[in-house]
Amino acid sequence: AVLDDVLPVEMAGKIYEAFPAVEQMRLMNTFRERKFTSKSLEKMEQLIADAIFAFQAPEVISAVERITGIRDMVGDPHLYAGGISSMVKGHFLNPHIDNSHDSERKFYRALNLLYYTTPEWSPEFGGNLELWDTKVRQRVEIPSLFNRLVIMETNSLSWHSVNEVRAEGRRCCVSNYYFTPHPPGGFEHFHITFFQARPEQHVRRLITLADSSVRTLLRKVVKQGIAKKDLYQGPQA
């Protein structure tokens, strides 16, 4: 679902202005992705936390359940998957399937909620969401327009990406994720975030396949993962 004009324009603009400078964010810079992210809300203006957790309010989750038909959803209070991101010229996110579970592997990831906050952002600037077919050959592009909310179902076939940012400025996004005890498709499963390359990147497709296979094997051996979990502990942490 794509919802435009989600918040009053003045409020949406203030959320954008409250975004921290990219120098205060974490740069994710690999062949899989290039973007700035952060969930260090204690270092940001309160408005950022308010914007994130507004989408996790019970009444909002209930409304989204009615829209999607997905039952028993819960928010992501520790921001295992959520937070904010800023993308500048040259940044991208390659096609991927999100990991299937929350940090404790108790709930399945059900929905991605992506709220875009950059005023006057145009489709030709890039940084747009792309939804792919199961073979990652054909795509549908959804521009990341100001004050737009995209609600996207996530499962073992939901390949998606962000194409390269081609303009100056920052493409800013508030990300939230909902989880449910019910497995998508009705069968129990587990997988990590699995990356793929774009159709024209033939060599990189081989690299991403090998990379994802190795990381999947490691997670089967070490169920809690090797890297330290980056979780939001709340304002009192």
GROMACS elastic network, one bead per residue, 0.5 to 0.9 nm:
[ bonds ]
;  ai    aj funct       b0    kb
    1    67     6  0.85240   500
    1    68     6  0.85611   500
    1   149     6  0.81879   500
    1   150     6  0.58427   500
    1   151     6  0.50963   500
    1   152     6  0.66905   500
    2   142     6  0.86447   500
    2   148     6  0.71139   500
    2   149     6  0.59029   500
    2   151     6  0.64293   500
    2   152     6  0.86904   500
    3     6     6  0.64291   500
    3   147     6  0.86378   500
    3   148     6  0.57590   500
    3   149     6  0.51045   500
    3   150     6  0.63734   500
    3   151     6  0.81616   500
    4     7     6  0.86518   500
    4   145     6  0.83090   500
    4   146     6  0.82633   500
    4   147     6  0.62041   500
    4   149     6  0.63503   500
    4   150     6  0.86717   500
    5     8     6  0.70902   500
    5     9     6  0.73794   500
    5    12     6  0.89901   500
    5   146     6  0.80357   500
    5   147     6  0.52542   500
    5   148     6  0.60647   500
    5   149     6  0.82985   500
    6     9     6  0.85629   500
    6    12     6  0.84828   500
    6   115     6  0.87522   500
    6   147     6  0.58405   500
    6   148     6  0.62656   500
    6   149     6  0.67455   500
    7    10     6  0.82480   500
    7    11     6  0.65716   500
    7    12     6  0.59744   500
    7   147     6  0.66096   500
    7   148     6  0.87741   500
    8    11     6  0.53872   500
    8    12     6  0.62547   500
    8    13     6  0.87069   500
    8   147     6  0.84849   500
    9    12     6  0.50866   500
    9    13     6  0.61340   500
    9    14     6  0.86617   500
    9   147     6  0.73325   500
   10    13     6  0.51638   500
   10    14     6  0.63225   500
   10    15     6  0.88511   500
   11    14     6  0.50762   500
   11    15     6  0.63865   500
   11    16     6  0.88541   500
   12    15     6  0.51990   500
   12    16     6  0.65643   500
   12    17     6  0.88679   500
   12   116     6  0.89480   500
   12   117     6  0.62409   500
   12   118     6  0.86165   500
   12   119     6  0.85178   500
   12   146     6  0.80494   500
   12   147     6  0.61512   500
   13    16     6  0.51534   500
   13    17     6  0.63061   500
   13    18     6  0.86995   500
   13   117     6  0.68922   500
   13   118     6  0.75954   500
   13   119     6  0.68129   500
   13   146     6  0.87014   500
   13   147     6  0.84166   500
   14    18     6  0.61177   500
   14    19     6  0.88799   500
   14    47     6  0.81435   500
   14   117     6  0.89985   500
   15    18     6  0.50848   500
   15    19     6  0.66819   500
   15    47     6  0.64525   500
   15    48     6  0.63869   500
   15    51     6  0.73321   500
   15   117     6  0.68903   500
   16    19     6  0.54814   500
   16    48     6  0.87945   500
   16   116     6  0.87895   500
   16   117     6  0.52876   500
   16   118     6  0.60441   500
   16   119     6  0.78325   500
   16   172     6  0.71138   500
   16   173     6  0.87303   500
   17    20     6  0.82170   500
   17   118     6  0.89230   500
   18    44     6  0.75941   500
   18    45     6  0.60659   500
   18    46     6  0.85359   500
   18    47     6  0.68516   500
   18    48     6  0.66067   500
   19    22     6  0.86304   500
   19    44     6  0.75284   500
   19    45     6  0.78581   500
   19    48     6  0.70714   500
   19    84     6  0.83040   500
   19    86     6  0.85010   500
   19   172     6  0.79035   500
   20    23     6  0.80559   500
   20    24     6  0.63004   500
   20    25     6  0.72835   500
   20    43     6  0.86811   500
   20    44     6  0.65376   500
   20    45     6  0.82118   500
   21    24     6  0.54980   500
   21    25     6  0.70729   500
   21    86     6  0.89746   500
   22    25     6  0.51005   500
   22    26     6  0.78246   500
   22    27     6  0.82803   500
   22    36     6  0.64982   500
   22    37     6  0.84418   500
   22    86     6  0.70110   500
   22    87     6  0.87721   500
   22   170     6  0.89275   500
   23    26     6  0.78562   500
   23    27     6  0.86816   500
   23    36     6  0.87770   500
   24    38     6  0.83424   500
   24    43     6  0.89953   500
   25    36     6  0.57361   500
   25    37     6  0.56230   500
   25    38     6  0.53758   500
   25    39     6  0.87444   500
   25    40     6  0.85891   500
   25    85     6  0.84024   500
   25    86     6  0.84909   500
   26    35     6  0.82001   500
   26    36     6  0.52750   500
   26    37     6  0.52049   500
   26    38     6  0.60309   500
   27    34     6  0.71376   500
   27    35     6  0.57766   500
   27    37     6  0.65080   500
   27    38     6  0.89469   500
   28    33     6  0.65945   500
   28    34     6  0.52715   500
   28    35     6  0.53090   500
   28    36     6  0.60271   500
   28    37     6  0.72948   500
   29    32     6  0.77838   500
   29    33     6  0.59314   500
   29    35     6  0.67393   500
   29    36     6  0.85925   500
   29    91     6  0.88340   500
   30    33     6  0.54244   500
   30    34     6  0.62833   500
   31    34     6  0.77371   500
   31    94     6  0.82344   500
   31   204     6  0.83321   500
   31   208     6  0.85049   500
   32    92     6  0.83969   500
   32    93     6  0.64558   500
   32    94     6  0.55618   500
   32    95     6  0.83415   500
   32    96     6  0.87393   500
   32   195     6  0.68115   500
   32   196     6  0.80866   500
   32   197     6  0.79284   500
   32   208     6  0.77850   500
   33    91     6  0.73698   500
   33    92     6  0.55635   500
   33    94     6  0.59185   500
   34    87     6  0.77590   500
   34    90     6  0.79176   500
   34    92     6  0.53016   500
   34    93     6  0.63505   500
   34    94     6  0.89618   500
   35    85     6  0.69505   500
   35    86     6  0.63019   500
   35    87     6  0.50898   500
   35    88     6  0.74943   500
   35    91     6  0.56264   500
   35    92     6  0.67047   500
   35    93     6  0.76367   500
   36    84     6  0.84291   500
   36    85     6  0.54550   500
   36    86     6  0.50822   500
   36    87     6  0.61332   500
   36    88     6  0.84817   500
   36    91     6  0.88396   500
   37    83     6  0.72921   500
   37    84     6  0.57143   500
   37    86     6  0.64056   500
   37    87     6  0.87193   500
   38    41     6  0.78036   500
   38    82     6  0.89693   500
   38    83     6  0.60314   500
   38    84     6  0.55929   500
   38    85     6  0.65091   500
   38    86     6  0.89165   500
   39    42     6  0.86052   500
   39    79     6  0.70430   500
   39    82     6  0.74894   500
   39    84     6  0.65145   500
   39   230     6  0.83630   500
   39   231     6  0.77763   500
   39   232     6  0.63939   500
   40    43     6  0.57753   500
   40    44     6  0.71215   500
   40    83     6  0.84410   500
   40   232     6  0.69850   500
   41    44     6  0.51182   500
   41    45     6  0.76066   500
   41    46     6  0.76189   500
   41    48     6  0.72038   500
   41    49     6  0.60816   500
   41    83     6  0.84928   500
   41   232     6  0.78509   500
   41   234     6  0.82173   500
   41   235     6  0.77699   500
   42    45     6  0.78754   500
   42    46     6  0.79671   500
   42    49     6  0.85243   500
   42   234     6  0.79840   500
   42   235     6  0.60311   500
   42   236     6  0.88982   500
   42   237     6  0.89459   500
   43    46     6  0.88973   500
   44    47     6  0.81108   500
   44    48     6  0.67950   500
   44    49     6  0.79673   500
   45    48     6  0.59359   500
   45    49     6  0.76078   500
   46    49     6  0.54239   500
   46    50     6  0.62655   500
   46    51     6  0.87013   500
   47    51     6  0.60361   500
   47    52     6  0.86271   500
   48    51     6  0.51118   500
   48    52     6  0.62845   500
   48    53     6  0.87212   500
   48    84     6  0.84078   500
   48   174     6  0.84001   500
   49    52     6  0.51391   500
   49    53     6  0.61168   500
   49    54     6  0.83123   500
   49    83     6  0.87633   500
   50    53     6  0.54332   500
   50    54     6  0.58429   500
   50    55     6  0.89002   500
   51    54     6  0.52998   500
   51    55     6  0.70822   500
   51   174     6  0.76438   500
   52    55     6  0.59494   500
   52    56     6  0.73239   500
   52    82     6  0.82750   500
   52    83     6  0.70090   500
   52    84     6  0.82309   500
   52   174     6  0.64055   500
   52   175     6  0.72067   500
   52   176     6  0.68604   500
   53    57     6  0.65310   500
   53    75     6  0.86607   500
   53    76     6  0.88154   500
   53    77     6  0.77313   500
   53   176     6  0.83221   500
   54    57     6  0.53565   500
   54    60     6  0.77213   500
   55    58     6  0.85757   500
   55    60     6  0.60749   500
   55    61     6  0.73270   500
   55    75     6  0.83538   500
   55   113     6  0.82006   500
   55   176     6  0.71179   500
   56    59     6  0.83451   500
   56    60     6  0.65225   500
   56    61     6  0.62819   500
   56    74     6  0.77976   500
   56    75     6  0.52035   500
   56    76     6  0.73598   500
   56    77     6  0.78767   500
   56   176     6  0.76838   500
   56   177     6  0.85748   500
   56   178     6  0.81074   500
   57    60     6  0.52836   500
   57    61     6  0.63132   500
   57    62     6  0.86931   500
   57    75     6  0.79859   500
   58    61     6  0.50858   500
   58    62     6  0.60960   500
   58    63     6  0.86029   500
   58    74     6  0.82185   500
   58    75     6  0.84512   500
   59    62     6  0.50502   500
   59    63     6  0.62171   500
   59    64     6  0.86991   500
   60    63     6  0.50569   500
   60    64     6  0.62438   500
   60    65     6  0.85898   500
   61    64     6  0.50782   500
   61    65     6  0.61256   500
   61    66     6  0.87194   500
   61    73     6  0.69973   500
   61    74     6  0.72990   500
   61    75     6  0.76704   500
   61   178     6  0.81769   500
   62    66     6  0.63909   500
   62    67     6  0.87876   500
   62    71     6  0.88886   500
   62    72     6  0.88323   500
   62    73     6  0.82009   500
   63    66     6  0.51787   500
   63    67     6  0.64272   500
   63    68     6  0.88304   500
   64    68     6  0.60837   500
   64    69     6  0.80602   500
   64    70     6  0.82657   500
   64   151     6  0.85411   500
   65    68     6  0.52396   500
   65    69     6  0.52737   500
   65    70     6  0.53034   500
   65    71     6  0.60970   500
   65    72     6  0.79897   500
   65    73     6  0.73642   500
   66    69     6  0.54235   500
   66    70     6  0.76444   500
   66    71     6  0.85862   500
   67    70     6  0.83225   500
   68    71     6  0.86357   500
   68   151     6  0.89777   500
   68   153     6  0.85862   500
   70    73     6  0.71473   500
   70   110     6  0.79094   500
   70   180     6  0.82307   500
   70   182     6  0.89204   500
   71   180     6  0.72327   500
   71   181     6  0.89191   500
   71   182     6  0.80193   500
   72   179     6  0.83522   500
   72   180     6  0.58121   500
   72   181     6  0.72542   500
   72   182     6  0.80765   500
   73   110     6  0.77349   500
   73   178     6  0.60451   500
   73   179     6  0.53584   500
   73   181     6  0.77060   500
   73   182     6  0.89622   500
   74   177     6  0.87507   500
   74   178     6  0.55478   500
   74   179     6  0.53034   500
   74   180     6  0.62795   500
   75    79     6  0.88250   500
   75   176     6  0.78399   500
   75   177     6  0.64855   500
   75   179     6  0.63647   500
   75   180     6  0.89795   500
   76    79     6  0.52429   500
   76    80     6  0.66393   500
   76    81     6  0.73589   500
   76    82     6  0.71833   500
   76   102     6  0.83008   500
   76   176     6  0.71833   500
   76   177     6  0.61610   500
   76   178     6  0.63413   500
   76   179     6  0.74235   500
   77    80     6  0.79405   500
   77    82     6  0.88659   500
   77   232     6  0.75686   500
   77   233     6  0.85588   500
   77   234     6  0.83657   500
   78    81     6  0.83645   500
   78    82     6  0.82669   500
   78   230     6  0.88846   500
   78   231     6  0.53023   500
   78   233     6  0.60852   500
   78   234     6  0.74460   500
   79    83     6  0.60573   500
   79   176     6  0.76836   500
   79   177     6  0.82286   500
   79   230     6  0.83224   500
   79   231     6  0.59010   500
   79   232     6  0.56546   500
   79   233     6  0.87920   500
   80    83     6  0.84188   500
   80   102     6  0.69167   500
   80   103     6  0.63130   500
   80   177     6  0.87766   500
   80   229     6  0.77620   500
   80   230     6  0.67364   500
   80   231     6  0.53651   500
   80   232     6  0.73716   500
   81   102     6  0.78797   500
   81   103     6  0.86581   500
   81   175     6  0.80016   500
   81   176     6  0.71584   500
   81   177     6  0.64498   500
   81   231     6  0.86080   500
   82   112     6  0.88970   500
   82   174     6  0.77980   500
   82   177     6  0.61560   500
   83   173     6  0.85746   500
   83   174     6  0.61520   500
   83   175     6  0.53491   500
   83   176     6  0.67737   500
   84   172     6  0.74190   500
   84   173     6  0.57058   500
   84   175     6  0.58225   500
   84   176     6  0.88106   500
   85   171     6  0.81125   500
   85   172     6  0.57844   500
   85   173     6  0.53497   500
   85   174     6  0.67325   500
   85   175     6  0.77186   500
   86   170     6  0.59499   500
   86   171     6  0.55243   500
   86   173     6  0.65580   500
   87    90     6  0.81553   500
   87    91     6  0.55950   500
   87    92     6  0.75088   500
   87   127     6  0.73676   500
   87   165     6  0.70988   500
   87   169     6  0.84398   500
   87   170     6  0.55560   500
   87   171     6  0.50395   500
   87   172     6  0.65450   500
   87   173     6  0.86990   500
   88    91     6  0.56441   500
   88    92     6  0.88299   500
   88   127     6  0.85368   500
   88   164     6  0.89960   500
   88   165     6  0.62236   500
   88   166     6  0.81731   500
   88   167     6  0.75471   500
   88   168     6  0.66306   500
   88   169     6  0.60994   500
   88   171     6  0.64110   500
   88   172     6  0.89868   500
   89    92     6  0.88228   500
   89   125     6  0.89282   500
   89   126     6  0.88437   500
   89   127     6  0.88135   500
   89   164     6  0.74944   500
   89   166     6  0.53102   500
   89   167     6  0.55134   500
   89   168     6  0.56809   500
   89   169     6  0.73359   500
   89   170     6  0.78402   500
   89   171     6  0.89965   500
   90   164     6  0.57808   500
   90   165     6  0.53315   500
   90   166     6  0.63675   500
   90   167     6  0.84067   500
   91   127     6  0.77190   500
   91   162     6  0.87851   500
   91   163     6  0.81467   500
   91   164     6  0.54826   500
   91   165     6  0.55253   500
   91   166     6  0.84046   500
   92   127     6  0.68768   500
   92   161     6  0.79517   500
   92   162     6  0.56009   500
   92   163     6  0.54537   500
   92   165     6  0.65391   500
   93    96     6  0.82741   500
   93   127     6  0.87182   500
   93   160     6  0.87474   500
   93   161     6  0.53348   500
   93   163     6  0.65736   500
   93   164     6  0.75683   500
   94   160     6  0.78348   500
   94   161     6  0.51435   500
   94   162     6  0.65442   500
   94   163     6  0.74810   500
   94   195     6  0.68943   500
   94   196     6  0.66656   500
   94   197     6  0.60242   500
   94   198     6  0.67864   500
   95   130     6  0.81548   500
   95   131     6  0.85146   500
   95   132     6  0.78131   500
   95   136     6  0.75267   500
   95   159     6  0.59631   500
   95   160     6  0.50609   500
   95   162     6  0.75877   500
   95   194     6  0.86305   500
   95   195     6  0.59350   500
   95   196     6  0.52384   500
   95   197     6  0.60896   500
   95   198     6  0.65899   500
   96   158     6  0.80072   500
   96   159     6  0.52053   500
   96   160     6  0.56387   500
   96   161     6  0.64239   500
   96   193     6  0.67613   500
   96   194     6  0.53816   500
   96   196     6  0.56588   500
   96   197     6  0.83116   500
   97   100     6  0.84862   500
   97   154     6  0.77089   500
   97   155     6  0.74041   500
   97   156     6  0.65075   500
   97   157     6  0.69338   500
   97   158     6  0.58809   500
   97   159     6  0.50132   500
   97   160     6  0.67652   500
   97   161     6  0.89655   500
   97   191     6  0.89750   500
   97   192     6  0.81950   500
   97   193     6  0.55531   500
   97   194     6  0.51808   500
   97   195     6  0.65260   500
   97   196     6  0.85065   500
   98   101     6  0.88210   500
   98   109     6  0.82548   500
   98   154     6  0.70441   500
   98   155     6  0.75600   500
   98   156     6  0.79242   500
   98   158     6  0.80109   500
   98   159     6  0.81581   500
   98   160     6  0.87706   500
   98   191     6  0.83448   500
   98   192     6  0.69093   500
   98   194     6  0.66658   500
   98   195     6  0.86115   500
   99   102     6  0.82379   500
   99   108     6  0.89440   500
   99   109     6  0.75947   500
   99   155     6  0.85934   500
   99   156     6  0.85053   500
   99   190     6  0.77674   500
   99   191     6  0.55909   500
   99   194     6  0.72010   500
  100   105     6  0.83093   500
  100   107     6  0.84692   500
  100   108     6  0.56511   500
  100   109     6  0.54635   500
  100   110     6  0.84224   500
  100   154     6  0.82539   500
  100   155     6  0.69529   500
  100   156     6  0.74079   500
  100   183     6  0.89445   500
  100   189     6  0.77551   500
  100   190     6  0.56799   500
  100   191     6  0.54857   500
  100   192     6  0.64338   500
  100   193     6  0.76006   500
  101   104     6  0.75998   500
  101   105     6  0.50522   500
  101   106     6  0.69171   500
  101   107     6  0.55620   500
  101   109     6  0.52020   500
  101   110     6  0.88743   500
  101   179     6  0.77602   500
  101   190     6  0.71239   500
  101   191     6  0.79449   500
  101   192     6  0.82944   500
  102   105     6  0.51409   500
  102   106     6  0.65117   500
  102   107     6  0.56733   500
  102   108     6  0.64343   500
  102   109     6  0.65600   500
  102   179     6  0.72432   500
  103   106     6  0.78732   500
  103   107     6  0.86599   500
  103   224     6  0.80746   500
  103   229     6  0.77683   500
  103   231     6  0.88084   500
  104   107     6  0.77693   500
  104   224     6  0.77602   500
  105   108     6  0.74324   500
  105   190     6  0.84707   500
  105   223     6  0.89969   500
  105   224     6  0.85936   500
  106   180     6  0.88690   500
  106   181     6  0.71092   500
  107   110     6  0.88922   500
  107   179     6  0.57651   500
  107   180     6  0.53262   500
  107   182     6  0.74803   500
  107   183     6  0.80804   500
  108   155     6  0.88124   500
  108   178     6  0.86227   500
  108   179     6  0.53305   500
  108   180     6  0.52886   500
  108   181     6  0.59051   500
  108   182     6  0.66982   500
  108   183     6  0.58506   500
  108   184     6  0.75080   500
  108   190     6  0.87398   500
  109   112     6  0.82644   500
  109   153     6  0.88027   500
  109   154     6  0.66731   500
  109   155     6  0.74488   500
  109   177     6  0.71671   500
  109   178     6  0.61793   500
  109   180     6  0.64776   500
  109   181     6  0.87852   500
  109   183     6  0.83746   500
  109   184     6  0.83838   500
  110   152     6  0.85871   500
  110   153     6  0.59552   500
  110   154     6  0.54147   500
  110   155     6  0.69732   500
  110   177     6  0.74236   500
  110   178     6  0.56150   500
  110   179     6  0.50331   500
  110   180     6  0.61710   500
  110   182     6  0.87553   500
  110   183     6  0.83373   500
  110   184     6  0.71755   500
  111   151     6  0.66788   500
  111   152     6  0.55139   500
  111   154     6  0.53769   500
  111   155     6  0.85787   500
  111   176     6  0.83605   500
  111   177     6  0.55959   500
  111   178     6  0.51565   500
  111   179     6  0.70035   500
  112   150     6  0.78300   500
  112   151     6  0.58029   500
  112   152     6  0.50663   500
  112   153     6  0.63431   500
  112   154     6  0.66758   500
  112   175     6  0.73227   500
  112   176     6  0.60539   500
  112   178     6  0.67016   500
  113   149     6  0.67808   500
  113   150     6  0.57357   500
  113   152     6  0.64528   500
  113   153     6  0.89229   500
  113   174     6  0.81942   500
  113   175     6  0.58387   500
  113   177     6  0.58992   500
  113   178     6  0.79770   500
  114   144     6  0.89254   500
  114   148     6  0.80870   500
  114   149     6  0.55428   500
  114   150     6  0.51326   500
  114   151     6  0.66021   500
  114   152     6  0.81502   500
  114   173     6  0.64990   500
  114   174     6  0.59844   500
  114   176     6  0.65339   500
  114   177     6  0.86344   500
  115   144     6  0.83423   500
  115   146     6  0.84007   500
  115   147     6  0.67949   500
  115   148     6  0.57379   500
  115   150     6  0.65006   500
  115   151     6  0.88575   500
  115   172     6  0.85566   500
  115   173     6  0.55080   500
  115   174     6  0.50448   500
  115   175     6  0.63852   500
  115   176     6  0.83990   500
  116   119     6  0.88752   500
  116   144     6  0.58875   500
  116   145     6  0.62467   500
  116   146     6  0.54466   500
  116   147     6  0.56002   500
  116   148     6  0.54859   500
  116   149     6  0.65371   500
  116   150     6  0.85161   500
  116   171     6  0.77083   500
  116   172     6  0.59844   500
  116   174     6  0.64482   500
  116   175     6  0.87549   500
  117   121     6  0.87969   500
  117   144     6  0.85416   500
  117   145     6  0.76279   500
  117   147     6  0.54644   500
  117   148     6  0.75825   500
  117   171     6  0.76392   500
  117   172     6  0.55846   500
  117   173     6  0.59734   500
  117   174     6  0.76012   500
  118   121     6  0.58804   500
  118   144     6  0.84807   500
  118   145     6  0.73027   500
  118   146     6  0.51652   500
  118   147     6  0.77281   500
  118   169     6  0.88799   500
  118   170     6  0.70655   500
  118   171     6  0.57976   500
  118   172     6  0.56557   500
  118   173     6  0.79302   500
  119   145     6  0.77537   500
  119   146     6  0.50782   500
  119   147     6  0.78600   500
  120   145     6  0.74991   500
  120   146     6  0.64559   500
  121   124     6  0.86031   500
  121   125     6  0.69366   500
  121   143     6  0.86813   500
  121   144     6  0.72738   500
  121   145     6  0.56086   500
  121   146     6  0.61944   500
  121   171     6  0.75678   500
  122   125     6  0.55055   500
  122   126     6  0.77716   500
  122   143     6  0.73869   500
  122   144     6  0.78090   500
  122   145     6  0.65496   500
  122   146     6  0.86785   500
  123   126     6  0.58950   500
  123   127     6  0.80198   500
  123   128     6  0.68933   500
  123   142     6  0.83170   500
  123   143     6  0.51153   500
  123   144     6  0.71482   500
  123   145     6  0.74057   500
  124   127     6  0.88190   500
  124   128     6  0.88919   500
  124   143     6  0.86158   500
  124   165     6  0.89850   500
  124   166     6  0.77071   500
  124   167     6  0.82684   500
  125   128     6  0.82441   500
  125   164     6  0.86591   500
  125   165     6  0.60618   500
  125   166     6  0.51575   500
  125   168     6  0.82331   500
  126   129     6  0.89061   500
  126   143     6  0.78188   500
  126   144     6  0.84102   500
  126   162     6  0.81534   500
  126   163     6  0.59926   500
  126   164     6  0.56163   500
  126   166     6  0.53778   500
  126   167     6  0.71763   500
  126   171     6  0.89413   500
  127   143     6  0.76418   500
  127   144     6  0.68617   500
  127   162     6  0.55130   500
  127   163     6  0.51290   500
  127   164     6  0.54469   500
  127   166     6  0.75801   500
  127   167     6  0.89680   500
  127   171     6  0.67416   500
  128   141     6  0.65416   500
  128   142     6  0.58245   500
  128   144     6  0.51338   500
  128   145     6  0.85183   500
  128   161     6  0.81922   500
  128   162     6  0.52900   500
  128   163     6  0.56522   500
  128   164     6  0.79188   500
  128   165     6  0.79748   500
  129   140     6  0.83478   500
  129   141     6  0.58251   500
  129   142     6  0.50832   500
  129   143     6  0.62728   500
  129   144     6  0.66344   500
  129   160     6  0.71148   500
  129   161     6  0.58404   500
  129   163     6  0.68468   500
  130   139     6  0.61066   500
  130   140     6  0.55615   500
  130   142     6  0.61299   500
  130   143     6  0.85643   500
  130   159     6  0.84491   500
  130   160     6  0.53643   500
  130   161     6  0.50521   500
  130   162     6  0.57987   500
  130   163     6  0.70640   500
  131   136     6  0.88549   500
  131   138     6  0.83739   500
  131   139     6  0.53214   500
  131   140     6  0.51435   500
  131   141     6  0.64910   500
  131   142     6  0.79541   500
  131   158     6  0.74583   500
  131   159     6  0.61386   500
  131   161     6  0.67553   500
  131   162     6  0.89682   500
  132   135     6  0.76817   500
  132   136     6  0.52755   500
  132   137     6  0.68561   500
  132   138     6  0.56408   500
  132   140     6  0.65211   500
  132   141     6  0.89087   500
  132   158     6  0.73448   500
  132   159     6  0.52571   500
  132   160     6  0.57378   500
  132   161     6  0.80731   500
  133   136     6  0.52217   500
  133   137     6  0.63785   500
  133   138     6  0.56292   500
  133   139     6  0.63976   500
  133   140     6  0.87771   500
  133   157     6  0.80735   500
  133   158     6  0.79172   500
  133   159     6  0.69045   500
  133   160     6  0.89071   500
  134   137     6  0.78447   500
  134   138     6  0.86899   500
  134   157     6  0.59288   500
  134   158     6  0.74780   500
  134   159     6  0.68197   500
  135   138     6  0.78624   500
  135   159     6  0.87692   500
  136   139     6  0.74377   500
  136   159     6  0.70423   500
  136   160     6  0.87367   500
  136   196     6  0.78624   500
  136   197     6  0.83903   500
  136   198     6  0.72800   500
  136   199     6  0.68210   500
  137   198     6  0.79304   500
  137   199     6  0.58657   500
  138   199     6  0.86865   500
  139   160     6  0.85904   500
  141   162     6  0.89464   500
  141   163     6  0.88909   500
  142   145     6  0.86618   500
  142   150     6  0.86472   500
  144   147     6  0.87651   500
  144   148     6  0.69512   500
  144   149     6  0.86455   500
  144   150     6  0.86828   500
  144   171     6  0.79695   500
  144   172     6  0.89430   500
  144   173     6  0.85377   500
  145   148     6  0.56364   500
  145   149     6  0.87840   500
  146   149     6  0.89286   500
  152   158     6  0.87206   500
  153   158     6  0.72631   500
  154   157     6  0.76908   500
  154   158     6  0.54149   500
  154   159     6  0.83949   500
  154   184     6  0.82535   500
  155   158     6  0.53616   500
  155   159     6  0.86089   500
  155   183     6  0.87644   500
  155   184     6  0.60670   500
  155   185     6  0.80459   500
  156   159     6  0.81014   500
  156   184     6  0.80885   500
  156   185     6  0.88829   500
  156   189     6  0.89095   500
  156   190     6  0.89849   500
  156   191     6  0.80050   500
  159   195     6  0.87953   500
  159   196     6  0.86893   500
  162   165     6  0.84469   500
  165   168     6  0.82336   500
  165   170     6  0.89067   500
  165   171     6  0.79610   500
  167   170     6  0.84925   500
  179   182     6  0.87361   500
  180   183     6  0.74249   500
  180   184     6  0.89123   500
  182   185     6  0.87831   500
  182   186     6  0.71033   500
  182   187     6  0.86399   500
  182   188     6  0.85407   500
  183   186     6  0.52909   500
  183   187     6  0.58411   500
  183   188     6  0.57382   500
  183   189     6  0.75094   500
  184   187     6  0.69676   500
  184   188     6  0.81531   500
  184   189     6  0.89738   500
  185   188     6  0.85096   500
  191   194     6  0.76400   500
  191   216     6  0.68908   500
  191   219     6  0.85016   500
  192   212     6  0.81654   500
  192   215     6  0.76329   500
  192   216     6  0.61483   500
  192   219     6  0.75667   500
  193   212     6  0.78269   500
  193   215     6  0.89564   500
  193   216     6  0.86037   500
  194   208     6  0.83406   500
  194   209     6  0.83613   500
  194   211     6  0.87561   500
  194   212     6  0.55148   500
  194   213     6  0.83602   500
  194   215     6  0.87272   500
  194   216     6  0.82497   500
  195   205     6  0.89328   500
  195   208     6  0.59851   500
  195   209     6  0.73845   500
  195   211     6  0.82377   500
  195   212     6  0.63927   500
  196   199     6  0.89392   500
  196   204     6  0.81337   500
  196   205     6  0.59743   500
  196   206     6  0.86917   500
  196   207     6  0.87549   500
  196   208     6  0.55307   500
  196   209     6  0.66999   500
  196   212     6  0.84286   500
  197   200     6  0.80214   500
  197   201     6  0.59058   500
  197   202     6  0.76212   500
  197   203     6  0.86466   500
  197   204     6  0.58052   500
  197   206     6  0.83633   500
  197   207     6  0.85086   500
  197   208     6  0.65556   500
  197   209     6  0.86638   500
  198   201     6  0.53431   500
  198   202     6  0.79376   500
  198   204     6  0.82184   500
  198   205     6  0.73991   500
  199   202     6  0.67941   500
  199   205     6  0.80033   500
  200   203     6  0.89724   500
  200   205     6  0.89566   500
  201   204     6  0.53522   500
  201   205     6  0.61614   500
  202   205     6  0.52143   500
  202   206     6  0.69938   500
  203   206     6  0.54203   500
  203   207     6  0.66039   500
  203   208     6  0.89052   500
  204   208     6  0.60338   500
  204   209     6  0.84332   500
  205   208     6  0.52317   500
  205   209     6  0.61352   500
  205   210     6  0.86865   500
  206   209     6  0.51851   500
  206   210     6  0.63271   500
  206   211     6  0.85961   500
  207   210     6  0.52854   500
  207   211     6  0.60640   500
  207   212     6  0.86073   500
  208   212     6  0.59478   500
  208   213     6  0.83743   500
  209   212     6  0.53166   500
  209   213     6  0.61076   500
  209   214     6  0.86798   500
  210   213     6  0.51537   500
  210   214     6  0.62364   500
  210   215     6  0.86781   500
  211   214     6  0.53626   500
  211   215     6  0.62809   500
  211   216     6  0.86088   500
  212   215     6  0.51358   500
  212   216     6  0.59849   500
  212   217     6  0.85666   500
  213   216     6  0.51260   500
  213   217     6  0.62453   500
  213   218     6  0.87404   500
  214   217     6  0.51496   500
  214   218     6  0.62960   500
  214   219     6  0.87880   500
  215   218     6  0.50798   500
  215   219     6  0.63046   500
  215   220     6  0.87452   500
  216   219     6  0.52228   500
  216   220     6  0.63711   500
  216   221     6  0.88583   500
  217   220     6  0.51527   500
  217   221     6  0.64710   500
  217   222     6  0.86543   500
  218   221     6  0.51565   500
  218   222     6  0.58931   500
  218   223     6  0.80147   500
  218   225     6  0.75045   500
  218   226     6  0.82617   500
  219   223     6  0.50692   500
  219   224     6  0.70980   500
  219   225     6  0.55890   500
  219   226     6  0.80412   500
  220   223     6  0.56222   500
  220   225     6  0.87596   500
  221   225     6  0.86309   500
  222   225     6  0.53663   500
  222   226     6  0.69695   500
  223   226     6  0.86414   500
  224   227     6  0.87469   500
  225   228     6  0.78478   500
  225   229     6  0.84187   500
  226   229     6  0.88135   500
  227   230     6  0.88413   500
  232   235     6  0.86815   500
  232   237     6  0.85255   500
  233   236     6  0.75217   500
  233   237     6  0.54656   500
  234   237     6  0.56402   500
